[in-house]
Amino acid sequence: MDKRERILKVIYEGIDDYNLDLPETEHIHKALDTVLFDTIDGILDSVGFLTLSTAIEKRIAAEFCQAFALFTPDIFSREDKPLRTVGSLVGYLEGKL
């Protein structure tokens, strides 16, 4: 499994963790084009983002044997919008890990 596949696996597992506490109608879908965090059509509010990012950070630590903080001061202001979709998050993490 290459790095990109491992990152996608980690994100999908984080989404599974996040979905555990939600009714099925509110589940985040596991697809690259799923919009996560956006001012117009995002699924997550700030609390949801923190919950999901914590799940992903824990899985990154286990999968890549390194600590990683997804929630950084600049994450919301970046022009490339790494949190907009699952796919953009994969690309962002691929460049950071």
QUIVEN-V76343 format. One record per backbone hydrogen bond with DSSP energy under -1.0 kcal/mol. CO is the residue of the C=O (numbers start at 1). NH is the residue of the N-H. Records with the same first field share a line. If there is no record, write none. Layout:
CO = NH  NH
This chain:
2 = 6
3 = 7
4 = 8
5 = 9
6 = 10
7 = 11
8 = 12
9 = 13
10 = 14
11 = 15
12 = 16
13 = 17
14 = 18
15 = 19
16 = 20
19 = 22
23 = 26
24 = 27
29 = 31
31 = 34
32 = 87
34 = 86
36 = 44
38 = 42
45 = 49
46 = 50
47 = 51
48 = 52
49 = 53
50 = 54
51 = 55
52 = 56
53 = 57
54 = 58
55 = 59
56 = 60
57 = 61
58 = 62
59 = 63
60 = 64
70 = 72
72 = 75
78 = 81
81 = 84
83 = 37
84 = 36
85 = 89
86 = 90
87 = 91
88 = 92
89 = 93
90 = 94
91 = 95
92 = 96
93 = 97
